[in-house]
Amino acid sequence: MTENNHKQLGKILWDIADPLRGAMNADDFRDYMLAFLFLRYKRKHAGPPRLYVAV
């Protein structure tokens, strides 16, 4: 990815994020989105659910 493409992507992402966050502080929105993306990644890559039985 070139530097120009990287800047364009950053601008597009900020343009999308601004109306979504509304009156929320940008730092709080960032923390919320990072947690959301992490959980989504973990769910996608976690594999099949496991059943644990207490012995």
C-alpha positions in Angstrom: 0.0 0.0 0.0 1.5 3.3 -1.0 1.6 6.3 1.3 -1.1 8.1 -0.8 -3.4 5.1 -0.6 -2.8 4.9 3.1 -3.8 8.6 3.6 -6.9 8.1 1.4 -8.0 5.1 3.4 -7.5 7.0 6.7 -9.6 9.9 5.4 -12.4 7.5 4.2 -12.4 5.7 7.6 -12.6 9.0 9.5 -15.4 10.3 7.2 -17.3 7.1 8.0 -16.6 7.2 11.8 -17.5 10.9 12.4 -21.3 10.5 11.9 -21.4 7.2 13.6 -19.9 8.4 16.8 -22.1 11.4 17.1 -21.5 13.3 20.3 -19.2 10.5 21.8 -15.6 11.5 22.5 -13.3 10.2 19.8 -11.2 8.3 22.4 -14.2 6.5 23.8 -15.4 5.6 20.3 -11.9 4.3 19.4 -11.9 2.0 22.5 -15.4 0.8 21.7 -14.5 0.0 18.1 -11.3 -1.7 18.9 -13.1 -4.0 21.4 -15.8 -4.7 18.9 -13.2 -5.5 16.2 -11.3 -7.8 18.6 -14.4 -9.7 19.6 -15.4 -10.1 16.0 -11.9 -11.4 15.0 -11.9 -13.8 17.9 -15.4 -15.1 17.0 -14.4 -15.6 13.4 -11.1 -17.4 14.2 -12.1 -19.3 17.4 -13.1 -22.5 15.7 -16.1 -24.6 16.7 -17.5 -24.1 20.2 -16.4 -26.6 22.8 -18.5 -28.3 25.4 -16.9 -28.7 28.9 -18.3 -31.1 31.3 -17.6 -30.8 35.0 -16.3 -34.1 36.4 
